[in-house]
Structures are given as structure tokens and as C-alpha cells.
Amino acid sequence: MPAVTTKKMLRAQPPKRAAVLLETVLACKWSLTVYQLIDAGTKRPGAMERSVEGLSAKVLNDCLRRNVTLGILAKESFPEIPPRVEYEFTPLGRRFRKILTAVADVQAELERDGQG
């Protein structure tokens, strides 16, 4: 008769929403670039598109829409002619940026140690 083993520890479960946010953002080629632009004060899509070589309006709009849906960015529309739209970090987005900053810090350490 086989021995019965008792499991002593449950598998660690990642934070569900945070994990989804991280996977989605890192899977998007342009999200980190958009975050850098917003951090630097570039909040309008047209200015973002002009600032980055290879970034098309369609891809940028998809990226911005995805980040708004995730709750990382907020979109503000101004009732002007021509219409003006700006993006900024939500409170969740500002907290989420801390995760990405920590990843960048680890990368800088790896490069400094010749491992990156």
C-alpha cells in the first residue's frame, strides 16, 4: 500500500489584478515608452506620436485605450475646437509605476554587475 503524504504548504498565489496588469503592460511594446512620455510631461497623443520614431497613431491609441481600461491611465477630453485629449496616471497607475521602477532598478544593478 502506498504511503500517504500530507502537503504542508499551499502554492503561493500571485495578486491576481497586479499580475494581470504587469503581464498586460509588459506584453505591450509601447506602454513603458508611453509612461516615460507622461512622466516627462507629454500628455497629448499627437505629441507622443511625434516624439517616438516608429509609433503610429493606431498603435498608440490601442495602447492608451488598453491602459485606460486597466485603470492605469485616465483620459481627459476638453470641449474645445479642435478637440484636445490628455492622459495622466490614475492613483492606481502611480502605485503601479513603483513596480516598474523597482524592475528598472534591478536591471540597472545587473548591468552594473556585468550581468545585464
GROMACS elastic network, one bead per residue, 0.5 to 0.9 nm:
[ bonds ]
;  ai    aj funct       b0    kb
    7    10     6  0.75606   500
    9    12     6  0.86864   500
   10    13     6  0.87092   500
   13    16     6  0.78841   500
   14    17     6  0.87887   500
   14    18     6  0.80601   500
   14    19     6  0.65615   500
   15    18     6  0.55084   500
   15    19     6  0.58617   500
   15    20     6  0.85515   500
   16    19     6  0.52780   500
   16    20     6  0.62718   500
   16    21     6  0.87110   500
   17    20     6  0.51399   500
   17    21     6  0.61586   500
   17    22     6  0.86234   500
   18    21     6  0.50599   500
   18    22     6  0.61413   500
   18    23     6  0.86041   500
   18    96     6  0.81194   500
   19    22     6  0.51337   500
   19    23     6  0.60997   500
   19    24     6  0.84874   500
   20    23     6  0.51759   500
   20    24     6  0.59862   500
   20    25     6  0.84586   500
   21    24     6  0.52365   500
   21    25     6  0.60324   500
   21    26     6  0.84536   500
   21    70     6  0.69262   500
   21    72     6  0.86007   500
   21    96     6  0.84169   500
   22    25     6  0.52890   500
   22    26     6  0.60044   500
   22    27     6  0.83699   500
   22    96     6  0.84951   500
   22    99     6  0.85743   500
   22   100     6  0.85665   500
   23    26     6  0.53388   500
   23    27     6  0.59829   500
   23    28     6  0.87411   500
   24    27     6  0.51615   500
   24    28     6  0.64806   500
   24    66     6  0.87798   500
   24    70     6  0.88425   500
   25    28     6  0.52902   500
   25    29     6  0.81405   500
   25    30     6  0.85279   500
   25    31     6  0.59404   500
   25    32     6  0.74965   500
   25    66     6  0.89211   500
   25    67     6  0.79535   500
   26    29     6  0.71123   500
   26    30     6  0.88256   500
   26    31     6  0.74482   500
   26    32     6  0.77618   500
   27    30     6  0.89378   500
   27    31     6  0.86374   500
   28    31     6  0.57044   500
   28    32     6  0.81237   500
   28    63     6  0.73261   500
   29    32     6  0.74854   500
   29    33     6  0.81394   500
   29    63     6  0.88534   500
   30    33     6  0.52291   500
   30    34     6  0.61844   500
   30    35     6  0.87289   500
   30    55     6  0.79553   500
   30    59     6  0.82238   500
   30    60     6  0.74719   500
   30    63     6  0.68828   500
   31    34     6  0.50500   500
   31    35     6  0.62148   500
   31    36     6  0.87039   500
   31    60     6  0.87611   500
   31    63     6  0.63633   500
   31    64     6  0.79277   500
   31    67     6  0.78592   500
   32    35     6  0.50367   500
   32    36     6  0.62940   500
   32    37     6  0.87128   500
   32   100     6  0.85864   500
   33    36     6  0.50757   500
   33    37     6  0.62805   500
   33    38     6  0.87364   500
   33    52     6  0.84103   500
   34    37     6  0.50501   500
   34    38     6  0.62384   500
   34    39     6  0.85570   500
   34    42     6  0.87833   500
   34    48     6  0.73628   500
   34    60     6  0.83014   500
   34    63     6  0.83343   500
   34    64     6  0.81015   500
   35    38     6  0.51435   500
   35    39     6  0.60564   500
   35    40     6  0.85489   500
   35    89     6  0.84733   500
   35    97     6  0.83598   500
   36    39     6  0.50172   500
   36    40     6  0.61577   500
   36    41     6  0.87411   500
   36    42     6  0.86594   500
   37    40     6  0.50459   500
   37    41     6  0.63813   500
   37    42     6  0.51285   500
   37    43     6  0.72532   500
   37    48     6  0.67861   500
   37    51     6  0.83833   500
   38    41     6  0.50313   500
   38    43     6  0.53525   500
   38    44     6  0.87022   500
   38    48     6  0.86017   500
   38    87     6  0.75148   500
   38    88     6  0.66496   500
   38    89     6  0.79757   500
   39    42     6  0.73675   500
   39    43     6  0.87037   500
   39    88     6  0.87521   500
   39    89     6  0.88887   500
   40    43     6  0.86973   500
   42    45     6  0.82323   500
   42    47     6  0.65666   500
   42    48     6  0.63763   500
   42    51     6  0.88635   500
   42    86     6  0.87074   500
   42    87     6  0.86831   500
   43    46     6  0.88872   500
   43    47     6  0.74829   500
   43    48     6  0.72566   500
   43    85     6  0.81679   500
   43    86     6  0.50023   500
   43    87     6  0.51138   500
   43    88     6  0.66123   500
   44    47     6  0.54618   500
   44    48     6  0.63002   500
   44    49     6  0.88138   500
   44    84     6  0.77143   500
   44    85     6  0.60466   500
   44    87     6  0.65611   500
   45    49     6  0.61218   500
   45    50     6  0.86272   500
   45    57     6  0.78709   500
   45    60     6  0.74248   500
   45    61     6  0.76703   500
   45    64     6  0.85784   500
   45    85     6  0.73990   500
   45    86     6  0.71513   500
   45    87     6  0.80227   500
   46    49     6  0.51454   500
   46    50     6  0.62649   500
   46    51     6  0.86053   500
   46    57     6  0.78377   500
   47    50     6  0.51268   500
   47    51     6  0.60764   500
   47    52     6  0.89304   500
   48    51     6  0.50904   500
   48    52     6  0.65734   500
   48    55     6  0.83956   500
   48    60     6  0.82093   500
   49    52     6  0.57312   500
   49    53     6  0.77363   500
   49    54     6  0.84466   500
   49    55     6  0.57696   500
   49    56     6  0.64177   500
   49    57     6  0.64124   500
   49    60     6  0.71749   500
   50    53     6  0.73248   500
   50    55     6  0.81221   500
   51    55     6  0.85807   500
   52    55     6  0.57704   500
   52    56     6  0.89229   500
   53    56     6  0.85402   500
   55    58     6  0.84881   500
   55    59     6  0.67248   500
   55    60     6  0.65229   500
   56    59     6  0.53795   500
   56    60     6  0.60536   500
   56    61     6  0.85092   500
   57    60     6  0.50913   500
   57    61     6  0.59628   500
   57    62     6  0.85200   500
   58    61     6  0.51912   500
   58    62     6  0.61732   500
   58    63     6  0.85972   500
   59    62     6  0.50990   500
   59    63     6  0.61434   500
   59    64     6  0.86121   500
   60    63     6  0.50377   500
   60    64     6  0.60801   500
   60    65     6  0.84831   500
   61    64     6  0.50525   500
   61    65     6  0.59450   500
   61    66     6  0.84386   500
   62    65     6  0.51520   500
   62    66     6  0.60939   500
   62    67     6  0.86379   500
   63    66     6  0.51754   500
   63    67     6  0.62470   500
   63    68     6  0.86765   500
   64    67     6  0.51452   500
   64    68     6  0.61868   500
   64    69     6  0.86148   500
   64    73     6  0.75297   500
   64    75     6  0.85958   500
   64    87     6  0.81377   500
   65    68     6  0.51053   500
   65    69     6  0.61612   500
   65    70     6  0.86236   500
   65    73     6  0.86593   500
   65    75     6  0.87846   500
   66    69     6  0.50596   500
   66    70     6  0.61827   500
   66    71     6  0.86644   500
   66    72     6  0.89080   500
   66    73     6  0.89097   500
   67    71     6  0.62286   500
   67    72     6  0.53377   500
   67    73     6  0.54861   500
   67    74     6  0.82139   500
   67    93     6  0.89808   500
   68    71     6  0.50409   500
   68    72     6  0.58818   500
   68    74     6  0.56002   500
   68    75     6  0.69426   500
   68    87     6  0.88163   500
   68    90     6  0.89820   500
   69    72     6  0.76997   500
   69    73     6  0.80689   500
   69    74     6  0.88939   500
   70    73     6  0.77252   500
   71    74     6  0.70789   500
   71    89     6  0.86280   500
   71    90     6  0.68229   500
   71    91     6  0.88482   500
   71    92     6  0.67490   500
   71    93     6  0.69062   500
   72    88     6  0.85634   500
   72    89     6  0.59419   500
   72    90     6  0.56168   500
   72    91     6  0.78369   500
   72    92     6  0.58538   500
   72    94     6  0.76830   500
   72    96     6  0.74706   500
   72    97     6  0.89676   500
   73    87     6  0.63429   500
   73    88     6  0.54779   500
   73    90     6  0.53329   500
   73    91     6  0.88543   500
   73    92     6  0.84365   500
   73    93     6  0.61892   500
   74    86     6  0.83399   500
   74    87     6  0.55919   500
   74    88     6  0.54461   500
   74    89     6  0.60639   500
   74    90     6  0.58041   500
   74    93     6  0.89308   500
   75    85     6  0.68749   500
   75    86     6  0.58987   500
   75    88     6  0.68251   500
   75    89     6  0.89999   500
   76    84     6  0.84066   500
   76    85     6  0.56294   500
   76    86     6  0.52954   500
   76    87     6  0.62445   500
   76    88     6  0.81588   500
   77    80     6  0.87187   500
   77    83     6  0.74448   500
   77    84     6  0.59824   500
   77    86     6  0.66394   500
   77    87     6  0.89304   500
   78    81     6  0.88796   500
   78    83     6  0.63754   500
   78    84     6  0.53145   500
   78    85     6  0.62049   500
   78    86     6  0.83454   500
   79    82     6  0.85287   500
   79    83     6  0.62688   500
   79    84     6  0.73703   500
   80    84     6  0.64764   500
   81    84     6  0.77132   500
   88    93     6  0.86703   500
   89    92     6  0.75984   500
   89    94     6  0.59084   500
   90    94     6  0.62519   500
   90    95     6  0.86609   500
   91    94     6  0.51655   500
   91    95     6  0.64170   500
   91    96     6  0.86114   500
   92    95     6  0.51270   500
   92    96     6  0.60106   500
   92    97     6  0.86036   500
   93    97     6  0.60908   500
   93    98     6  0.88894   500
   94    97     6  0.51821   500
   94    98     6  0.69959   500
   95    98     6  0.55079   500
   95    99     6  0.75014   500
   96    99     6  0.54667   500
   96   100     6  0.69312   500
   96   101     6  0.89042   500
   97   100     6  0.50841   500
   97   101     6  0.60601   500
   97   102     6  0.85789   500
   98   102     6  0.61668   500
   98   103     6  0.87016   500
   99   102     6  0.51486   500
   99   103     6  0.64134   500
   99   104     6  0.87945   500
  100   103     6  0.50278   500
  100   104     6  0.62454   500
  100   105     6  0.86023   500
  101   104     6  0.50304   500
  101   105     6  0.61552   500
  101   106     6  0.87276   500
  102   106     6  0.63280   500
  102   107     6  0.86907   500
  103   106     6  0.51586   500
  103   107     6  0.62948   500
  103   108     6  0.87253   500
  104   108     6  0.61932   500
  104   109     6  0.86683   500
  105   108     6  0.50739   500
  105   109     6  0.62808   500
  105   110     6  0.86894   500
  106   109     6  0.50679   500
  106   110     6  0.62199   500
  106   111     6  0.86847   500
  107   110     6  0.50510   500
  107   111     6  0.62106   500
  107   112     6  0.85377   500
  107   115     6  0.89787   500
  107   116     6  0.66475   500
  108   111     6  0.51287   500
  108   112     6  0.60701   500
  108   113     6  0.86054   500
  108   116     6  0.78683   500
  109   113     6  0.61727   500
  109   114     6  0.86141   500
  109   115     6  0.84819   500
  109   116     6  0.81658   500
  110   113     6  0.50996   500
  110   114     6  0.61925   500
  111   115     6  0.54966   500
  112   115     6  0.75309   500
  112   116     6  0.77669   500
  113   116     6  0.76107   500
